[in-house]
């Protein structure tokens, strides 16, 4: 990919976090889902690491290999002309040096942004020490800038999602981490697992930086979150799981020798998909 064009996409994606409209991202997991998002008018595409892992035969949690993940990201960036942000979990590296090397591979894959987690495993014992996570974020910022493509960093903390630590101090610990991530160069701050309206409003006011919320049961609507000042909302693997739910229904109907109705209710016409993929950028 042309570095200048990639840098322009990065800046466009960064500006989408500044409003006035909320950046709504029903995450993609492959080239065709990304093309559909572009086709219906989404100004950017963000991937879901869990959905991409599932589609490649792996469970979530950085079980998909680094090479397979980057190859999948590259296929998506080649399929669309809009900016692509990749959910790359904890970056497949334990040290700032390893993260810097991985950043080079992200840029080479065509990504202009990434989600970057502060846990490396399935429980709170893998929560990365704050100082080390800050160094990793700085490595992403400095390495990508040196390549001419300052990546849009969506720095994530899983304090509410896992959850990590005492409930009474979660807000303060979340703020402390996210402020440090912002100072290290993060463009947006991601708090999955949070749906409480009052806490979300308090975070928006306290952080004074773009905030990303994961859509979940009980979460305020997109319009409500926009009014609250939230900059970005992600679907995570939910969009992919919704598609799999439709396929599961078809599979059950066929097993029962039922009707074909479920096969045709939300089907994208063959000609439409074929045209869409034939018209992809490269």
C-alpha positions in Angstrom: 0.0 0.0 0.0 1.2 3.5 -0.8 2.5 5.1 2.5 1.1 8.5 1.7 -2.4 7.1 1.0 -2.2 5.0 4.1 -1.2 8.0 6.2 -4.2 10.0 4.8 -6.5 7.1 5.8 -5.0 7.1 9.3 -5.7 10.8 9.7 -9.2 10.4 8.3 -9.9 7.6 10.8 -8.5 9.8 13.7 -10.8 12.6 12.8 -13.8 10.3 12.9 -13.3 10.1 16.7 -13.8 13.9 17.0 -17.6 13.9 16.1 -20.0 15.4 15.6 -21.5 12.0 15.0 -20.6 8.9 17.1 -18.3 6.4 15.2 -20.4 3.2 15.1 -18.4 0.1 14.2 -20.2 -3.2 13.7 -16.9 -5.1 13.4 -15.9 -7.2 10.4 -14.2 -10.5 10.4 -13.3 -11.1 6.7 -13.1 -9.4 3.3 -16.7 -9.8 2.4 -18.1 -8.5 5.7 -15.7 -5.6 5.4 -17.0 -4.9 1.9 -20.6 -5.0 3.1 -19.8 -2.4 5.7 -18.2 -0.2 3.1 -21.0 -0.8 0.6 -23.7 0.3 3.0 -21.9 3.5 3.9 -19.7 3.0 6.9 -16.7 5.4 6.7 -14.3 2.9 8.3 -13.9 -0.7 9.1 -12.8 -2.2 12.4 -12.1 -5.9 12.9 -13.0 -8.2 15.8 -10.2 -10.4 17.0 -12.6 -12.9 18.4 -14.7 -13.1 15.2 -11.6 -13.5 13.1 -10.3 -16.2 15.4 -13.6 -18.1 15.2 -13.7 -17.8 11.4 -10.2 -19.4 11.3 -11.0 -22.2 13.7 -9.6 -20.9 16.9 -11.1 -19.7 20.3 -10.7 -16.1 21.3 -7.6 -15.0 23.3 -4.8 -14.6 20.9 -4.9 -18.3 19.9 -4.9 -17.5 16.2 -1.3 -17.2 15.1 0.3 -13.8 14.5 0.8 -14.7 10.8 -2.7 -15.8 10.2 -4.1 -12.7 11.9 -1.9 -10.3 9.9 -2.7 -12.2 6.7 -6.5 -11.8 7.4 -6.0 -8.1 8.2 -4.1 -7.7 4.9 -6.9 -9.3 2.9 -9.4 -6.9 4.5 -7.3 -3.8 3.8 -6.9 -4.9 0.1 -10.7 -5.4 -0.2 -11.8 -2.0 0.9 -10.9 1.6 0.2 -11.9 3.0 3.6 -9.6 3.1 6.7 -9.2 -0.3 8.5 -8.5 -0.6 12.2 -7.4 -4.1 13.4 -8.2 -5.7 16.7 -4.8 -7.2 17.5 -5.4 -8.1 21.1 -2.1 -7.6 23.2 0.1 -7.3 20.1 1.8 -10.7 20.1 4.7 -9.4 22.1 5.8 -9.1 25.7 8.3 -6.3 25.4 8.3 -2.9 23.9 10.8 -4.1 21.4 8.6 -7.0 20.3 5.6 -4.6 20.0 7.7 -2.2 17.9 8.6 -5.1 15.5 4.9 -6.1 15.4 3.9 -2.5 14.6 6.0 -2.7 11.4 4.1 -5.7 10.4 0.7 -4.0 11.1 1.7 -1.1 8.9 2.8 -3.5 6.2 -0.6 -5.2 6.4 -2.3 -1.9 5.6 -3.9 -1.2 8.9 -4.2 2.4 10.0 -5.3 1.7 13.6 -5.5 -1.0 16.2 -7.1 -2.1 19.5 -4.4 -2.8 22.1 -5.3 -4.7 25.2 -3.7 -4.6 28.7 -4.2 -8.3 29.5 -2.4 -11.2 27.9 -4.5 -14.2 29.0 -7.8 -15.3 30.4 -7.7 -14.0 33.9 -6.6 -10.9 35.9 -3.2 -12.4 36.7 -2.2 -11.5 33.1 -3.0 -7.8 33.6 0.1 -6.0 32.3 1.9 -3.8 34.7 1.0 -0.2 34.0 4.5 1.1 33.3 5.2 -1.7 30.8 1.9 -1.1 29.0 2.7 2.6 28.7 6.1 1.7 27.2 4.3 -0.6 24.7 1.9 2.1 23.6 4.8 4.5 23.2 6.6 1.9 21.0 3.5 1.7 18.8 3.2 5.5 18.5 6.9 6.1 17.8 7.5 3.1 15.5 4.4 3.8 13.3 5.2 7.5 13.1 8.7 6.7 12.0 7.1 4.6 9.2 5.0 7.6 8.1 1.7 6.1 9.2 0.9 7.2 12.8 -1.5 4.5 13.8 -4.7 5.4 15.6 -4.3 3.6 18.9 -7.5 2.4 20.7 -6.0 1.6 24.1 -8.2 -0.9 26.0 -8.4 -1.9 29.7 -10.3 -4.9 30.9 -10.8 -3.8 34.5 -14.6 -3.9 34.0 -14.8 -6.8 31.5 -13.0 -9.5 33.4 -13.5 -7.9 36.0 -10.2 -7.1 37.7 -9.8 -6.2 41.3 -12.3 -4.8 43.9 -15.5 -3.3 42.5 -15.1 -0.3 44.8 -11.9 0.9 43.1 -12.6 -0.1 39.5 -13.5 3.4 38.3 -10.4 5.0 39.8 -8.1 2.3 38.5 -9.7 2.5 35.1 -9.2 6.3 35.0 -5.6 6.0 36.2 -4.7 3.5 33.5 -6.5 5.3 30.7 -5.0 8.6 31.6 -1.6 7.0 31.4 -2.4 5.4 28.1 -3.6 8.8 26.7 -0.4 10.5 27.8 1.6 7.7 26.1 0.0 8.5 22.8 -3.4 6.7 22.7 -6.0 8.4 20.5 -9.1 6.6 21.9 -9.7 4.8 25.2 -11.7 1.6 25.2 -13.6 0.2 28.2 -15.4 -3.1 27.3 -17.8 -4.6 29.8 -19.2 -1.2 30.8 -22.9 -0.6 30.2 -23.9 1.5 33.2 -25.1 5.0 32.1 -23.9 6.9 35.1 -20.4 5.4 35.0 -20.1 6.0 31.2 -21.1 9.7 31.6 -18.7 10.0 34.5 -15.9 8.5 32.4 -16.5 10.8 29.5 -16.3 13.9 31.8 -13.3 12.7 33.8 -11.2 11.5 30.9 -11.8 14.4 28.4 -10.7 12.1 25.6 -12.5 10.0 23.0 -14.1 7.0 24.7 -15.0 3.7 23.1 -17.8 1.5 24.5 -18.6 -2.1 23.6 -22.3 -2.6 22.7 -23.8 -5.1 25.1 -27.0 -6.0 26.7 -28.4 -3.1 28.8 -26.1 -0.6 27.1 -27.6 2.8 26.2 -28.5 3.2 22.5 -26.2 4.8 19.9 -28.2 8.0 20.0 -28.0 8.1 23.8 -24.3 7.4 23.9 -23.7 10.1 21.3 -25.6 12.6 23.5 -23.4 11.5 26.4 -20.3 12.3 24.5 -19.1 8.8 23.7 -16.9 8.9 20.6 -17.0 5.3 19.4 -19.1 2.2 19.8 -18.0 -1.3 18.8 -19.9 -4.5 18.3 -17.0 -6.8 19.0 -17.8 -10.3 17.8 -21.6 -9.7 18.1 -22.1 -9.0 14.4 -20.3 -12.2 13.4 -22.3 -14.1 16.0 -25.5 -12.7 14.6 -24.6 -13.9 11.2 -23.7 -17.3 12.7 -27.1 -17.4 14.4 -28.8 -17.0 11.1 -26.7 -19.8 9.6 -27.4 -22.0 12.6 -31.2 -21.5 12.0 -30.8 -22.5 8.4 -28.8 -25.6 9.4 -31.5 -26.7 11.8 -34.3 -26.1 9.3 -32.5 -28.3 6.7 -31.8 -31.0 9.3 -35.5 -31.1 10.1 -36.5 -31.0 6.4 -38.3 -27.8 7.1 -39.1 -24.9 4.8 -36.5 -22.8 2.9 -37.9 -19.6 4.5 -35.0 -19.0 6.8 -32.6 -19.3 3.9 -34.2 -16.4 2.1 -35.2 -14.0 4.9 -32.0 -12.0 5.1 -30.0 -13.4 2.2 -27.8 -11.0 0.3 -28.4 -11.7 -3.4 -25.7 -13.6 -5.3 -25.4 -10.9 -7.9 -25.0 -8.2 -5.3 -22.2 -9.9 -3.5 -20.5 -10.9 -6.8 -20.6 -7.3 -8.0 -19.3 -6.1 -4.6 -16.3 -8.3 -4.6 -15.5 -7.8 -8.2 -15.4 -4.1 -7.6 -13.0 -4.2 -4.6 -10.0 -1.8 -4.7 -7.5 -4.6 -5.5 
